[in-house]
Amino acid sequence: MSLANLQTETLVYWSPGTPDGFGHMSFGTPVEILSRYQDRVERAVDDTGQEFVSRATIYPASTLALNGWVYRGTLAELTAEYGSVPANPQNVVGAYRIRTQQRSQNPSGGIVVRKNLLGG
């Protein structure tokens, strides 16, 4: 079984936000991605050295940006719940920020595993 066979969950991903000049953040257009998603609560330390409680671990097929946001579900589910897809993932219940990233590969480089811990 390959890693791609395990990446069966649809997630909505927003690239990291930038300040909009009015005290809010402007995020990238949300897109659907496939990933392995594990509900897992654990204590971790982010890239800035701050301790946090991770809410989930994801294993996406491609590299996601640190401080991007992820929601477990589809764009259609968000549209049904909110009337449209929210531009700001911070307003979405169940969306979490990518707090840490890890990358591992086999010696030949043929298999690459990307692990991201999500937290508030």
N, C-alpha and C positions, 0 to 999 in steps of 0.2 A: 504494500500500500504506500502510495506516495503522499507527500505533504499536500499537494494540490487536491487530492481526494478528501482530505480532512478540512479544507477551507471551503465549507459549505454554507456558512451563515452570511446573510446579507447585512451589511452595516452601512450607515450613512456617515460620510466623512467630510468635515469642513477643514480646509487648510487654516493655518494660524492666522489670527486676526492682527490688524494693525490699527493704531489709534486713528479715529476719524476727525480729531480736532475739537470734538464736542463732548468729550468725556466718555465716549463709548468706543467699542471695537467694531471694525468692519472685517468680516470673514469672507473667505473665498466661497464660490458657488458650491453647494453641497453635491456630492456624487456618491453613488452606490459602489461599494467594493465588496469582494468576497474575502472572508477571513475565518479562521478558527477562533471561537469566542469561548472563554471560560469564566464563569462567575467565580471569582476567587478573591477573598478578602485577606490581605496580608500587609504587614508593615514593610515599608520600603523607603529608600532615600533617593530623591530625584537628582538630576544633574547639577543642581545648585547646592546640594548638600542638605536640603530641607527634608525632614522626615515627614512621611504622609502615609495614609492608609489607602492601599490600592483596592479598587472595587471590582476590577476585572483584568484579565490578561488576554490579549489578542495576538494572533499570529497571521498577519496579512501577507498577501502574495507579493506586494511591492513595498518599498520604503515609504513610510508616512512621515510627515514633518513633526518634530517635537513641538508641543503646545497646540497641535491640531486637536480637533474634537471629534468624538465618535459616538454614534447612537446605534444601539442594537435594534435594527428594524429596516424598513424600506422608506423611500421617498413617498410612496403611495400611502403608507400608514401615517406618516407625519402630516400629509395633506388632509387625510380624513380626520385626524385629531385636532389640528390647528387651523384648518381652512386653507392653508398653503404651507409650503415648507419654510419654517422660520429661518431668516437670514442670520440670526444670532443663536448659536447652539447653547449659549448660557441660559436661554429661556426655555430649553427643551428638557422636560423631566426625563431622566435616564440617560442624558448625554454626559460624557465624561471627557476630560482633557488627557491627552497623552503626556504622561509625566516622565517616563523613562523609556529608553530604547536600548535593545541589545541585539547583536547580530552574531550568528555563528554559522560556520560552514564546515563541510567535511574536507578532508585533506586535498581532494582533487578539485574542490570548488564547485562541484556539480550540484550540490544541495546547499541552499542557503536558507536559514531559518531566522526570521525577524520576530522578536518578542517585544511587545509594548505593554507597559503597565498603565492602567487608566485610573485616574483619581479626580477628585473635585477641584 
